[in-house]
């Protein structure tokens, strides 16, 4: 083996060791930071494999999260990050292609527009990916169960499939037949990096209508409507 080849292998070995031991604190500088809104009390491990202790997403506790980055896609300018917690896992992609390559499992979250309510999100091979300013991949199944102890709101189960529509990704969730209440949610994710969700509730129950209006719903000819929007990440 020539000296050049030997030196090349030695350099490759040193770089491999260096990359394998890079602290998690360097992840943002490498463009590998977790999604916006995700914070933790402590990060242990390397960029490639680490644990986020007492993680929170937009203030909601998620417990300890395992985070991993696949090294090979980085050679092609594509970051592929795996995040997993108790009962759920998400594979996110960044670079020329951005979005969620796959999401599975259950995650419990609060319902911002309905104080005291909880939502259980159940994803099965759900995916939504953008490239070149367009939605290029979508599919899987998403179920959302809503329950509230503060108002007379019956437990609802809605489901839908992510789909592409030009530069938007859309998820329309509709209530199962026999739910007893007409509820629908439409999520839109834009390739530019914003999202919006519109929730519609149709009910003649005065107490429920008043509770929803106090929570920010507006009375329209199509029913009580609530819209929320924001950035996907930064």
Long-range contacts (C-beta under 8 A, 24 or more apart in sequence): 19-47, 19-48, 19-71, 20-46, 20-48, 21-46, 22-46, 22-47, 22-48, 23-47, 24-50, 24-67, 27-69, 31-79, 31-94, 32-69, 32-79, 32-81, 32-94, 34-67, 34-81, 34-83, 35-92, 35-232, 35-233, 36-231, 36-232, 36-233, 36-234, 37-233, 38-65, 40-65, 55-85, 60-109, 60-110, 62-107, 88-123, 93-129, 96-131, 96-132, 97-129, 97-130, 97-131, 97-136, 98-129, 98-130, 98-131, 99-127, 99-128, 99-129, 99-130, 99-137, 99-169, 99-189, 100-126, 100-127, 100-128, 100-129, 101-127, 101-129, 101-137, 102-126, 102-127, 102-140, 103-127, 103-140, 111-146, 111-148, 112-228, 113-199, 113-215, 113-216, 113-217, 113-226, 113-228, 114-146, 114-148, 114-150, 114-151, 114-153, 114-212, 114-215, 115-150, 115-215, 116-148, 116-149, 116-150, 116-151, 117-146, 117-147, 117-148, 117-149, 117-150, 117-151, 117-153, 118-146, 118-147, 118-148, 119-144, 119-145, 119-146, 120-144, 120-145, 120-147, 126-162, 127-162, 128-162, 128-164, 128-169, 128-171, 128-189, 130-167, 130-169, 130-189, 130-191, 133-167, 133-191, 133-192, 134-164, 134-166, 134-167, 134-191, 135-164, 135-165, 135-166, 135-167, 135-168, 135-169, 135-189, 135-191, 136-164, 137-164, 138-162, 138-163, 138-164, 138-169, 139-163, 142-171, 142-173, 144-173, 144-185, 146-183, 150-211, 151-207, 151-208, 151-211, 151-212, 152-205, 152-207, 152-208, 152-211, 153-181, 153-208, 153-211, 154-179, 154-180, 154-181, 156-181, 156-183, 158-183, 158-184, 158-185, 167-191, 167-192, 182-223, 189-232, 193-231, 193-232, 193-233, 194-229, 194-230, 194-231, 194-232, 195-229, 195-230, 195-231, 195-232, 196-227, 196-228, 196-229, 197-227, 197-228, 197-229, 198-225, 198-226, 198-227, 199-225, 199-226, 199-227, 200-224, 200-225
